[in-house]
Amino acid sequence: QQLEPQLAGVDWHCDCSDPQVPVQGDETALVGALSNLVINALQAAAQTPVIHVTAGRQVDGAVLIRVSDNGPGIPADVRERIFEPFFTTRSGGTGLGLAVVRATVEAHRGEISVLSEAGAGTTFSLRLPPAPLAGALASGAAGADISKQGVSA
């Protein structure tokens, strides 16, 4: 909902194989990270932007979310640095967006990766562990709770 104004007139696709894919964590932080990736995709996309977001559960239960664009791609020398704080190629950019996305994903015990090909666009992939079963945490199994108050184990 918060991205609706930016997505007006954009060829926007969201494919979720399982609409109820549970992820444990700070909803605000995770939505912020995904929003950041979508906004970056819009800024990088071709003159007629095409953005694809996919989400689904993997065989091991992990959740895989991908954000793809039809932009020019990220050159290899830039790709090596995109997650560094304060690194930017955009005039007026702060260089904090992707650093914050990576920190958020890692705080949720997840991983982020990027695939980019010159002239063929870019795809960011977030892999997040599934939410533990309610009974597993109640029985004392290891787990972390990430909330607005912080991280606790």
Legacy VTK file of the C-alpha trace (Angstrom):
# vtk DataFile Version 3.0
C-alpha trace
ASCII
DATASET POLYDATA
POINTS 153 float
0.000 0.000 0.000
2.754 2.451 0.848
4.272 1.992 -2.631
1.070 2.530 -4.613
1.918 6.133 -5.647
5.357 5.111 -6.938
3.924 2.122 -8.818
1.284 4.086 -10.732
1.790 3.392 -14.427
4.436 0.718 -13.810
4.225 -2.798 -15.263
4.211 -4.416 -11.823
3.901 -8.154 -11.123
3.727 -9.911 -7.767
3.773 -13.700 -7.831
3.402 -15.400 -4.481
3.135 -19.180 -4.706
1.981 -19.318 -1.085
0.243 -16.183 0.206
0.673 -17.379 3.813
4.469 -17.677 4.004
5.304 -17.030 7.665
8.488 -15.186 8.581
9.261 -14.258 12.158
10.582 -10.775 12.658
10.011 -7.071 12.755
7.293 -6.437 10.188
8.146 -2.745 9.852
11.825 -3.464 9.184
11.101 -6.251 6.683
8.493 -4.212 4.798
10.940 -1.297 4.782
13.671 -3.495 3.297
11.364 -4.799 0.562
10.075 -1.295 -0.153
13.650 -0.085 -0.504
14.403 -2.827 -3.035
11.272 -2.000 -5.047
12.081 1.730 -5.043
15.655 0.973 -6.143
14.277 -1.235 -8.915
11.990 1.581 -10.069
14.889 4.039 -10.107
17.082 1.628 -12.067
14.422 0.329 -14.446
14.211 1.140 -18.124
12.123 4.011 -19.445
9.121 1.672 -19.305
9.673 0.034 -15.900
8.863 -3.628 -15.374
9.149 -4.847 -11.787
8.634 -8.452 -10.675
8.331 -9.516 -7.038
8.118 -13.218 -6.260
7.825 -14.931 -2.912
7.541 -18.553 -1.952
8.603 -21.291 0.374
11.671 -23.387 -0.450
11.945 -27.157 0.073
13.749 -26.604 3.395
10.992 -24.252 4.598
12.982 -21.063 4.025
11.244 -18.132 2.375
12.694 -16.772 -0.871
11.704 -13.286 -2.029
13.002 -11.836 -5.294
12.750 -8.297 -6.650
13.680 -7.949 -10.335
13.819 -5.004 -12.718
14.405 -4.423 -16.417
17.128 -1.823 -15.904
20.584 -1.702 -17.473
22.132 -3.985 -14.859
24.854 -3.203 -12.329
28.470 -3.197 -13.546
30.668 -5.779 -11.785
32.925 -3.149 -10.171
29.891 -1.387 -8.692
28.171 -4.653 -7.713
31.109 -5.477 -5.420
30.389 -2.359 -3.353
26.619 -1.875 -3.385
26.110 -3.071 0.193
28.823 -0.784 1.623
27.430 2.038 3.767
27.621 5.431 2.014
28.499 3.941 -1.394
26.253 5.399 -4.081
26.276 5.996 -7.806
23.229 8.277 -7.715
23.453 12.014 -7.449
21.753 12.912 -4.185
21.800 9.315 -2.933
22.956 8.572 0.612
24.353 5.116 -0.033
22.490 3.737 2.964
19.538 1.954 1.351
21.140 -1.357 0.417
23.345 -1.329 3.530
20.184 -1.089 5.649
18.468 -3.801 3.585
21.407 -6.154 4.133
21.574 -5.352 7.869
17.834 -5.997 8.201
17.995 -9.313 6.354
21.013 -10.468 8.371
19.340 -9.402 11.650
16.561 -11.796 10.683
19.125 -14.597 10.167
18.684 -14.323 6.407
20.842 -13.843 3.345
20.745 -11.391 0.451
22.278 -11.831 -2.980
22.230 -10.000 -6.288
22.346 -11.212 -9.880
22.817 -8.625 -12.576
23.572 -8.786 -16.260
24.382 -5.831 -18.499
21.277 -4.928 -20.468
19.160 -7.608 -18.790
18.277 -6.085 -15.428
18.952 -6.984 -11.822
17.439 -9.407 -9.322
17.869 -9.132 -5.565
17.086 -12.331 -3.652
16.272 -12.455 0.052
16.342 -15.828 1.768
14.775 -15.826 5.230
14.347 -18.698 7.669
10.771 -19.822 8.264
8.964 -18.823 11.415
9.463 -21.560 14.011
6.475 -23.635 14.984
4.751 -22.255 18.062
5.334 -25.498 19.978
9.067 -25.571 19.178
9.762 -22.330 21.029
7.447 -23.270 23.880
9.384 -26.506 24.399
12.668 -24.629 24.746
14.074 -25.049 21.246
16.570 -22.409 20.238
15.157 -19.431 18.423
15.362 -15.685 18.275
12.581 -13.177 18.490
13.177 -9.995 16.550
10.789 -7.214 17.397
10.637 -3.440 17.559
12.175 -3.696 21.027
15.274 -5.497 19.759
16.578 -9.008 19.362
16.308 -11.606 22.087
17.373 -15.228 22.119
LINES 1 154
153 0 1 2 3 4 5 6 7 8 9 10 11 12 13 14 15 16 17 18 19 20 21 22 23 24 25 26 27 28 29 30 31 32 33 34 35 36 37 38 39 40 41 42 43 44 45 46 47 48 49 50 51 52 53 54 55 56 57 58 59 60 61 62 63 64 65 66 67 68 69 70 71 72 73 74 75 76 77 78 79 80 81 82 83 84 85 86 87 88 89 90 91 92 93 94 95 96 97 98 99 100 101 102 103 104 105 106 107 108 109 110 111 112 113 114 115 116 117 118 119 120 121 122 123 124 125 126 127 128 129 130 131 132 133 134 135 136 137 138 139 140 141 142 143 144 145 146 147 148 149 150 151 152
